[in-house]
């Protein structure tokens, strides 16, 4: 009975994500008739301008939203399970801060040291920013993985990760102080996040990394279910705690690093979506919760992308302003629920 219910809910979430995907490629600042959109999708359109807008802009942005939402939701679920903390997110170990530090060195230091404002270099500057974010996040990830092998307790590792994030943010603040106004503005814009930064040419590589890491995350389902019951219980059942922690951090870290590098630091999706999935599916089994979080994350990201581009806005709103609006109430609800359960106990 429960298995059938969960299957139906997963199919509904998949259908909703398809509908939101189609709405995302239909609506935009340029009005395109539905018939033309269908012609473009089926390869029969002779309207070059409309084809260019849909194929090179709207579809990559919608696909990026799906992959980013799914990846961040899975990363957040893994971190919440590993640390047994409902307020843990995919960026809690400082990986997003590492990406921000890498971008800060490229954007902010370019004008202060080299005298060249990177924001004026167009596509070359965009590639440099993506590369710097990836290098910064992966560097922090490797450092955290190193600490994970040296530290026994998850609580200590969590504190160390948070401290790494604070250190990175401190360096970024100092770079901001000595940087030209144009570069500071470019850095702030990057930090607001966007699903439109992944071009059609970059989409294959971006998609490949995310899809492979998501598939590998599904191999960790058994470990996640056992760790949820406590480390001692999992160890008694033969689970290698150190190896499991390493694999979970690596999986979540690569997903977070890739999304941050390409889209900027997207907040709240990884923190809020796992709780929304638990609320909808009423289940703790990761065999259901992992795909559920991925689909709900895709739906939430597509919805946020759609809201950010609603008619009436001058251009597109920063994606983080929309994700915060949706995610913050969820976090408040989690805190109130936790407080209520503690009171009852």
N, C-alpha and C positions, 0 to 999 in steps of 0.2 A: 504493500500500500504506500509506504513512505517512499520507496524507490520510484514508483510510478509518479507520485506527486512531485518529486524532485526533477524527474525527467521532463515533466510537463512545464515546470517553472523554468528549467534551462532552455527549453524550446521557445517559451514565451520571451525570455530575455534575448535569445538569438534573433527572434522575429523583430523585437523592438529595436535592436541594434541595426538591423537591415533597414527598417523604416527610417530611423534617424539618419543613417548613412545617405539614403536617397534624398531626404529633405535637405541635408547639408550640401549636396551637389546641385540641388535645385535652386535654393535661395542664395542670394548674394547681392553685392552692390550693383551688379549689372543684371538686368532682367533678361532672362533667356526663356523662350517658350518651351513648354514641356515636350512638345513634338520634336523640337530641335535637340533637346537633351537626350531623348530616346534615340534619335538618329546618331548622335555622337557616341552613345554607349554601344550601339550595334554596328558602328563603323560605316554608316551610310550618309553622314553629314557632309555637305559641301561648304558649310559656313566655317571658314577658317578661324575667324575671331572667336566664335562660340566654342569651337573645338579646342582652341588653345586655352581658353579660360577654364573649361571643364577638365581637360586632360592634364594640363600643366599646373593648375592652381587648386581647384576645388577637390578633385579626387585625391591628390597627394595629401592635402590638408585633412580630409576626412579619414583616410587610411592611417595617417599619423596619429590622429586622435584615438582611433580604435586601438592601435598598438600601444600608444603611451598609456591610455587608461587601463588596459589589461595588464601591462608590465608593472605599473606603479601599484596597482591593486594586489597583484601577486607578491611583489616585493614587500609591501606593507603587511600582508598576511603572514609571510614568512618571519618577519621581524617580530610581530606581535606574538607568534607562537614560540619562537626561540627564546625571547626574553620574558614571556608570560606577562606581558604588559599591554593593556588595551590602548595605551596612548603612544605606543611605538610606531614609527613610520619607516618607510624605506630610506629616508635620509638621516635617520637618527644617529648613525655612526660617523657622520661628518663627510659622507661621500659627496653630497651636493655642495657642501662648503668647499671641498677640494676642487670641484669644477669651477665654482665661483672664484676661487683663488687663481686658478689657471687662466681664466678669462680676464681677471683683474690685471695679471701680469702682462698679458698681451694688449688689452685695450688701454688700461690706465698708464702702464709704464711706457707704451709706445710714444705717447705725446710728451711725457715728462723727461724721458731719457733720449729718445731718438728724434724728437721734434716732429714726428709724423703722426697725424691724427688718424688712427686706424679706421675710424668710422667713415672716412672719406675714400677708402680704398675699394669700396664696392664688394664684388664677389670674392676677391682675394682676401679682404678683411673678414668676410663671413666664414670662409674656409679656415682661416687662422684661428678665429674664435672657437669654432667647433672642435678643431684639433686641440687647442689649449684646454678647453673644458674636459675633453676626453682624457688627456694626459693628467690633468689635475685630479680628476675623480678616480682614475685607475691608480694613481700614486697613493692616494689616501686609502683606497681599497686594499692595496697590497700591504700597506702599513698596518691596517686593522687586522688583516689576515695574519700577519706576523704576530701581532699582539694576542690574537686568539689562540695561537699555539703556545704562548708564554703564560697566559693568564688562565686560571682554572674557573673562576666564577663568572657567570654571565653579567652579574651586577657590576663587577669591576670593569669588565670589558665595555659595558654600556657607558659607564662614567668616563672611561678613557676616550671612547668615540666622541662623546659630547665635548670633552675638552679639546680634542683635535679640531672639532668644528669651531669652537670659540677662538682658538688660536688662528685658524684660517681667516675668520671674520675680522679679527684684530688687524692682521696684515692688510686685508682689503681696505679697512678704514684708513689706515695710514697712507696707502696708495691713493685713495680718493682725495685725501687732503692736499697732496702735492701734484694732482693731475689737472690738465686743462679742462675747462668747462664742457667742451664738446665730447671729450672722452668719458667724463663722468656721466653725461646724459646718455651716451651710447651704452654704458655699462648698466645704468638703471633700466633702460628699455629692455636689454637682454634679460635682466633679472625678473622682469614682469612675466616672462614665459609666453610662448606662442607655438601653435601647431602648424603655422604657415612657414616655418623656417626650413622645413625639409622639402627640397625641390624634387621634381620628378626624376632627375638624374641621380639624386642621392637616395631616393626611396628604396631601390633594390638592396643596397648594402644595409641601410637602417632596418628594413623589414627582416632581412636574413638574420641579423644579430638578435633581434628581439624574439623572433619566432623560435630560433634554436634554443635560446635561454629559457623561454616559456616551456618548451617541450621538456627540457632538462629538469625544470622545476617540478614537473609532474612525477619524475622519478623519485622525488623526495617525499612523496605523500605518506608513505609508511613511517618514515622517520619523524615527520611532523606530527602525526597522530600519536606516536609514542612519547615524544618530547612534551606534548601538551599535558600528559599525565604526570610529568615530573621527571627530572634527570635520574633519580635513584630507581624509579620504576622502569624507565627505559633501559638503564644500564643492566638491571637484573634480567631483562629480556634479550640481552646480547647486543644492544645498540652501542656502537662506538661513539661516545659523546663528542670527543674532540674532532673526529672526522665529520660527524654530522653537522657540528657547528661551523666547521670550515666550509662545507659544501653549501649550507644555507646562506651564510654570509657572502660567499662568492657568487651564488645565483642571484640573490637580491641586489648585491653590489653592482654586478655587470649590467643588470636591467636599469638600475637607478643611474649609473654612470652614462649609459647610452642615451637614455631619455634626456638627462640634464645637458649632455653635450649638444644634442641636436635641437632640443626645444626650450632649453633654459630650465631653471628650477621650478617645476610644477608642484605646487603645494596642495595639501589636504586630500587629494584623491587617494594616495596610498594610505593615509591615516583613516579616512572616513569610510571608504568603499567596503573594506572587510566587515565592518560593523553593519553596514546596510545589507550586505549579503547574508550575514548571520540572522538579521531581523527578518528578511524575506523568506529564507529557506529553513530557518529554525533548526539548524544542524551544526554539529561540531566536527563531523567527519570531513577530513580534507579531500577525500575522493570526490565529494560533492562541493565542498567549500572553495576549492581551488578553481575549478571551472566556473563556478558561480561568481566568484570575485572577479575573474577575468571578464566575463560577459557584463556584469553590472558596471565594472570599471569602464568598459568600452561604451556602454550606454551613457554613463555620467559624463565622460569626456566628450562624446558627440553632442550631448545636450548643452554642455558648457560652451563648446565651440559654436553651436547654433545661436545661443543667447548672446555671445560676444559679437556676433555679426548681424544682430537683429536690425531691421530697418529703423531709422531714427537716430542711430548712433553715427557720429562723425568718424568714419573708418571702422576699425574693430577695437573693442575693449580689450585690455590686457586679460589674458586667460586666467591669471591668478586672482583677479578681482571677482571673477565668476565662481571659480572653484572654492574660494574662501567663503563666499556667500552661501554656498551649498554645504560645504564641509564643516564650518564652524558650529552650526546648530547640532550636527551629529556628534561632535566632540563634547559639547555641553550636555547632550543627552546621555552619552556614555559616562561622564563624570557624575551626573545626578543618579543614574542607575546604579553605579558602583557605590556611591554614598548610601543609597537606599538599602542595598544588599548588606553593607557593613552594619547599618543600623539594626536591621532585622536580626543579624547574627549576634 
